[in-house]
């Protein structure tokens, strides 16, 4: 089983859309930025890719994840998006995923034994 998602476009910034929606360039920028952030959870590992012109890729073994922290403002909760911080060791998060849909579902996916490589 594999799970893959992109950051949400409109749902993560609804007020900016209404304030700056009449400007086409911010919309294009937000759209390109949202499709350029990709999270893939597959057989025992998490892969986060981001960047428009240059790419930044972070790969984490799910078994080494210590803590998953989720932050959702009121508007984030209404639109079903949030910021996910993934900690492996130390006090700083290894990866911060901003504006991703269904953050609680992603957190639960990281706990499922089949993604840890454990067969029951």
Backbone as JSON, one array per atom type, in Angstrom:
{
  "sequence": "XXXXXXXXXXXXXXXXXXXXXXXXXXXXXXXXXXXXXXXXXXXXXXXXXXXXXXXXXXXXXXXXXXXXXXXXXXXXXXXXXXXXXXXXXXXXXXXXXXXXXXXXXXXXXXXXXXXXXXXX",
  "N": [[0.85, -1.18, 0.0], [0.51, 2.23, -0.78], [0.85, 5.74, -0.23], [0.29, 8.98, -1.41], [0.53, 12.49, -1.67], [-0.14, 16.0, -2.36], [0.56, 19.37, -1.28], [-2.19, 21.37, -0.15], [-3.93, 23.71, -2.2], [-5.97, 26.0, -2.4], [-7.32, 25.56, 0.05], [-5.43, 25.84, 2.1], [-4.83, 28.52, 2.27], [-7.15, 30.42, 2.46], [-7.95, 33.1, 3.04], [-5.97, 34.7, 1.88], [-6.52, 34.15, -0.75], [-8.98, 35.48, -1.18], [-8.2, 38.11, -0.6], [-6.09, 38.64, -2.39], [-6.89, 37.51, -4.71], [-7.65, 38.72, -7.08], [-5.32, 39.33, -8.29], [-3.31, 37.78, -10.59], [-0.7, 36.71, -10.51], [0.1, 36.0, -7.79], [-1.65, 33.84, -7.46], [-0.8, 32.03, -9.4], [1.81, 31.58, -8.46], [1.27, 30.45, -5.87], [-0.09, 28.16, -6.66], [1.84, 26.75, -8.19], [3.78, 26.42, -6.2], [2.35, 24.81, -4.4], [1.95, 22.43, -5.87], [4.53, 21.66, -6.15], [5.4, 20.63, -3.8], [5.67, 17.55, -2.43], [4.6, 14.64, -0.8], [5.44, 11.38, -0.03], [4.54, 8.32, 1.23], [5.71, 5.24, 1.75], [6.34, 1.72, 1.83], [7.82, 1.55, 4.62], [9.25, 3.96, 4.54], [9.45, 7.56, 4.39], [9.16, 10.09, 2.04], [9.91, 13.34, 1.22], [9.56, 15.86, -1.05], [10.43, 19.02, -2.28], [10.32, 22.27, -3.83], [10.68, 24.56, -6.55], [12.35, 25.41, -8.8], [14.88, 24.48, -7.96], [15.41, 21.37, -6.33], [14.6, 19.9, -3.21], [15.1, 17.09, -1.38], [14.02, 14.89, 1.13], [14.47, 11.99, 2.9], [13.15, 9.7, 5.14], [13.36, 7.03, 7.38], [10.57, 5.32, 8.53], [10.58, 3.91, 10.88], [12.4, 5.31, 12.4], [11.17, 7.6, 13.22], [10.35, 9.69, 15.84], [8.54, 11.56, 16.98], [5.47, 13.07, 15.95], [4.16, 16.1, 15.22], [1.32, 18.16, 15.03], [0.01, 21.16, 13.78], [-2.79, 23.23, 13.64], [-4.53, 26.03, 12.65], [-7.6, 27.87, 13.28], [-8.83, 28.39, 10.77], [-7.4, 26.54, 9.25], [-8.33, 24.15, 10.36], [-11.01, 24.28, 9.61], [-10.82, 24.04, 6.82], [-9.48, 21.65, 6.61], [-6.65, 21.28, 6.56], [-3.14, 21.45, 7.51], [-0.1, 21.98, 9.45], [2.58, 19.82, 9.61], [4.96, 18.55, 11.72], [7.83, 16.62, 11.81], [9.74, 14.7, 13.9], [12.87, 13.17, 14.44], [15.25, 12.84, 15.94], [16.69, 14.79, 18.54], [15.95, 18.34, 19.17], [14.98, 19.9, 17.1], [12.72, 19.84, 14.33], [12.88, 17.31, 11.81], [11.59, 17.39, 9.35], [9.28, 19.76, 8.09], [6.07, 19.97, 7.13], [4.1, 22.02, 5.4], [0.77, 23.15, 5.02], [-0.54, 20.78, 4.19], [-3.13, 18.49, 3.25], [-5.5, 16.76, 5.38], [-4.0, 16.22, 7.92], [-4.11, 14.69, 10.3], [-4.74, 12.16, 9.38], [-2.42, 11.55, 7.95], [-0.62, 11.45, 10.09], [-1.64, 9.19, 11.44], [-1.16, 7.26, 9.45], [1.58, 7.04, 9.63], [1.84, 5.56, 11.89], [0.89, 3.03, 11.35], [1.41, -0.46, 11.31], [2.09, -1.79, 8.84], [3.48, 0.08, 7.33], [5.7, 0.33, 8.83], [7.13, -1.84, 8.22], [6.5, -4.14, 9.49], [4.95, -7.2, 9.58], [1.81, -8.45, 10.3]],
  "CA": [[0.0, 0.0, 0.0], [1.28, 3.45, -0.9], [0.08, 6.96, -0.08], [1.0, 10.11, -1.97], [-0.32, 13.68, -1.68], [0.48, 17.32, -2.53], [0.02, 20.4, -0.39], [-3.45, 21.93, -0.63], [-3.77, 25.02, -2.81], [-6.9, 26.99, -1.88], [-7.72, 25.3, 1.43], [-4.42, 26.24, 3.09], [-4.74, 29.98, 2.32], [-8.41, 30.96, 1.93], [-8.05, 34.56, 3.14], [-5.1, 35.26, 0.85], [-7.22, 34.03, -2.03], [-9.97, 36.55, -1.28], [-7.54, 39.42, -0.61], [-5.21, 38.81, -3.54], [-7.4, 36.69, -5.8], [-7.74, 39.49, -8.32], [-3.99, 39.33, -8.89], [-3.06, 36.46, -11.17], [0.62, 36.18, -10.2], [0.13, 35.23, -6.55], [-2.35, 32.57, -7.66], [0.1, 31.13, -10.14], [2.89, 31.22, -7.55], [0.75, 29.53, -4.86], [-0.41, 26.88, -7.31], [3.1, 26.06, -8.51], [4.41, 26.02, -4.94], [1.61, 23.7, -3.79], [2.17, 21.17, -6.59], [5.94, 21.3, -6.1], [5.65, 19.96, -2.52], [5.07, 16.22, -2.53], [4.88, 13.7, 0.29], [5.2, 9.98, -0.39], [4.73, 7.36, 2.31], [5.76, 3.92, 1.11], [6.96, 0.61, 2.55], [8.83, 1.8, 5.63], [9.96, 5.22, 4.44], [8.74, 8.79, 4.06], [9.95, 10.9, 1.12], [9.35, 14.67, 1.05], [10.22, 16.61, -2.11], [9.92, 20.39, -2.41], [11.12, 23.16, -4.65], [10.16, 24.86, -7.87], [13.45, 25.29, -9.74], [15.81, 23.53, -7.35], [14.67, 20.38, -5.55], [15.11, 19.45, -1.91], [14.49, 15.79, -1.07], [14.34, 14.35, 2.43], [13.99, 10.63, 3.06], [13.23, 9.29, 6.54], [12.82, 5.71, 7.7], [9.44, 5.5, 9.44], [10.94, 3.33, 12.17], [13.22, 6.25, 13.17], [10.37, 8.76, 13.61], [10.11, 9.7, 17.28], [7.36, 12.35, 17.3], [4.79, 13.77, 14.87], [3.41, 17.19, 15.81], [0.42, 18.79, 14.06], [-0.53, 22.47, 14.14], [-3.88, 23.68, 12.79], [-5.26, 27.2, 13.11], [-9.03, 27.69, 13.1], [-9.14, 28.25, 9.34], [-6.84, 25.26, 8.8], [-9.25, 23.09, 10.78], [-12.22, 24.37, 8.78], [-10.52, 23.56, 5.47], [-8.89, 20.31, 6.67], [-5.22, 21.26, 6.28], [-2.35, 21.76, 8.69], [1.36, 21.89, 9.39], [3.02, 18.59, 10.25], [6.4, 18.55, 12.06], [8.28, 15.25, 12.06], [10.98, 14.68, 14.67], [13.53, 11.87, 14.54], [16.11, 12.95, 17.12], [17.0, 16.18, 18.84], [14.85, 19.24, 19.46], [14.49, 20.52, 15.87], [12.07, 18.86, 13.46], [13.61, 16.88, 10.62], [10.81, 17.86, 8.21], [8.07, 20.52, 8.39], [5.18, 19.92, 5.97], [3.12, 23.1, 5.57], [-0.38, 23.2, 4.13], [-0.93, 19.48, 3.65], [-4.49, 18.09, 3.63], [-5.72, 15.61, 6.26], [-2.78, 15.96, 8.69], [-4.29, 13.6, 11.27], [-4.67, 10.9, 8.62], [-1.0, 11.31, 7.68], [-0.03, 11.01, 11.36], [-2.07, 7.81, 11.67], [-0.46, 6.41, 8.5], [2.94, 6.82, 10.11], [1.78, 4.61, 13.01], [0.39, 1.74, 10.89], [2.51, -1.44, 11.27], [2.53, -2.19, 7.51], [4.47, 1.04, 6.88], [6.92, 0.13, 9.61], [7.78, -3.04, 7.74], [6.12, -5.24, 10.38], [3.82, -7.95, 9.06], [1.05, -9.13, 11.36]],
  "C": [[0.89, 1.24, 0.0], [0.35, 4.65, -0.79], [0.91, 8.12, -0.59], [0.05, 11.3, -2.03], [0.52, 14.93, -1.91], [-0.11, 18.26, -1.5], [-1.25, 20.98, -1.0], [-3.23, 23.34, -1.15], [-4.69, 26.04, -2.16], [-7.17, 26.8, -0.4], [-6.7, 25.75, 2.46], [-4.29, 27.75, 3.22], [-6.02, 30.64, 1.81], [-8.5, 32.48, 1.98], [-7.15, 35.25, 2.13], [-5.76, 35.2, -0.51], [-8.21, 35.17, -2.21], [-9.32, 37.94, -1.32], [-6.76, 39.67, -1.89], [-5.68, 38.03, -4.77], [-7.49, 37.42, -7.12], [-6.39, 39.63, -9.0], [-3.66, 37.93, -9.38], [-1.71, 35.88, -10.73], [0.71, 35.47, -8.86], [-0.58, 33.88, -6.69], [-1.47, 31.56, -8.38], [1.23, 30.65, -9.24], [2.42, 30.2, -6.51], [0.46, 28.16, -5.46], [0.87, 26.09, -7.6], [3.79, 25.59, -7.24], [3.69, 24.83, -4.31], [1.82, 22.4, -4.55], [3.64, 20.75, -6.57], [6.33, 20.69, -4.75], [4.93, 18.64, -2.52], [5.55, 15.34, -1.38], [4.52, 12.31, -0.18], [5.52, 9.11, 0.83], [4.63, 5.98, 1.69], [6.5, 2.96, 2.02], [8.13, 1.0, 3.47], [9.6, 3.09, 5.51], [9.04, 6.36, 4.02], [9.67, 9.61, 3.18], [9.23, 12.22, 0.92], [10.19, 15.41, 0.03], [9.59, 17.99, -2.18], [10.86, 21.19, -3.29], [10.54, 23.34, -6.03], [11.27, 24.68, -8.91], [14.52, 24.34, -9.22], [15.0, 22.61, -6.45], [15.4, 20.05, -4.26], [14.37, 18.17, -1.57], [14.98, 15.32, 0.29], [13.69, 12.99, 2.55], [14.21, 10.2, 4.51], [12.66, 7.88, 6.67], [11.73, 5.89, 8.75], [9.77, 4.94, 10.82], [11.78, 4.29, 13.02], [12.44, 7.5, 13.59], [10.02, 8.64, 15.09], [8.8, 10.39, 17.61], [6.81, 12.99, 16.04], [3.9, 14.82, 15.53], [2.59, 17.86, 14.71], [-0.05, 20.12, 14.62], [-1.61, 22.84, 13.13], [-4.51, 24.93, 13.42], [-6.75, 26.94, 12.88], [-9.39, 27.54, 11.63], [-8.56, 26.97, 8.76], [-7.76, 24.11, 9.15], [-10.52, 23.09, 9.93], [-11.97, 23.76, 7.4], [-9.77, 22.24, 5.45], [-7.43, 20.23, 6.28], [-4.46, 21.57, 7.56], [-0.87, 21.67, 8.42], [1.79, 20.68, 10.22], [4.53, 18.69, 10.47], [6.78, 17.13, 12.45], [9.66, 15.3, 12.71], [11.56, 13.27, 14.67], [14.45, 11.84, 15.76], [16.43, 14.42, 17.33], [15.74, 17.02, 19.03], [14.27, 19.9, 18.22], [13.82, 19.46, 14.99], [12.92, 18.55, 12.23], [12.93, 17.43, 9.36], [9.6, 18.63, 8.73], [7.25, 20.58, 7.1], [4.08, 20.95, 6.17], [2.01, 22.99, 4.54], [-0.82, 21.88, 3.53], [-2.32, 19.1, 4.13], [-4.47, 16.87, 4.54], [-4.49, 15.28, 7.11], [-2.93, 14.84, 9.71], [-4.25, 12.24, 10.6], [-3.21, 10.55, 8.32], [-0.3, 10.83, 8.94], [-0.39, 9.56, 11.65], [-1.39, 6.84, 10.71], [0.96, 6.08, 8.97], [2.99, 5.85, 11.29], [1.4, 3.2, 12.58], [1.54, 0.75, 10.75], [2.97, -1.81, 9.86], [3.53, -1.19, 6.93], [5.76, 0.95, 7.67], [7.7, -1.09, 9.14], [7.49, -4.25, 8.61], [4.89, -5.92, 9.8], [3.12, -8.67, 10.2], [0.18, -10.2, 10.76]]
}
